[in-house]
Amino acid sequence: MPVRVVAMITIDENEPLALARYLDVTTPLLEAAGAQIINRFTLNEVVVGHKPAKTVVIVQYPSREAVSVVFDSQQYKDIMTVRDTAFLDYS
């Protein structure tokens, strides 16, 4: 059964090299897992509460196991410090 993961992110515009490195590693991981970005949008205003991030990305994986293939991989674990540099918010 397909699984959708919602990532709420704010890119650190001062760290373009970190973002490029993160995408260089994660794009092939997503492709190998059969995942695809199905929607991406910018949060311009919040009616109630606070703005949790600037951008929302929805990624669809073919299964829960495919999600684990990406996030439990050594390649992903190795790039986490770069992720933390590339994004001001990532949840």
Residue pairs with C-beta under 8 A, 6 or more apart in sequence:
1 63
1 64
2 60
2 61
2 62
2 63
3 60
3 61
3 62
3 63
3 64
3 66
3 67
4 38
4 58
4 59
4 60
4 61
5 58
5 59
5 60
5 61
5 67
6 56
6 57
6 58
7 56
7 57
7 58
7 59
7 90
7 91
8 52
8 53
8 55
8 56
8 89
8 90
8 91
9 53
9 54
9 55
9 56
9 57
9 87
9 89
9 90
9 91
10 53
10 54
10 55
10 87
10 88
10 89
10 90
11 19
11 54
11 55
11 86
11 87
11 88
12 18
12 19
12 85
12 86
12 87
12 88
15 85
15 86
18 82
18 83
18 85
18 86
19 86
19 87
21 79
21 82
21 86
22 79
22 82
22 83
22 86
25 75
25 76
25 78
25 79
25 82
26 70
26 76
26 79
29 69
29 70
29 73
29 75
29 76
30 36
30 37
30 59
30 70
32 69
33 61
33 62
33 66
33 67
33 69
33 70
34 61
34 62
34 66
35 59
35 60
35 61
35 62
35 66
35 67
35 70
36 59
36 60
37 57
37 58
37 59
38 58
38 59
38 60
39 56
39 57
39 58
40 55
40 56
40 57
40 58
41 55
41 56
42 54
42 55
42 56
43 51
43 52
43 53
43 54
43 55
43 56
45 51
52 89
52 91
53 89
53 91
54 89
61 67
61 70
70 76
83 90
84 90
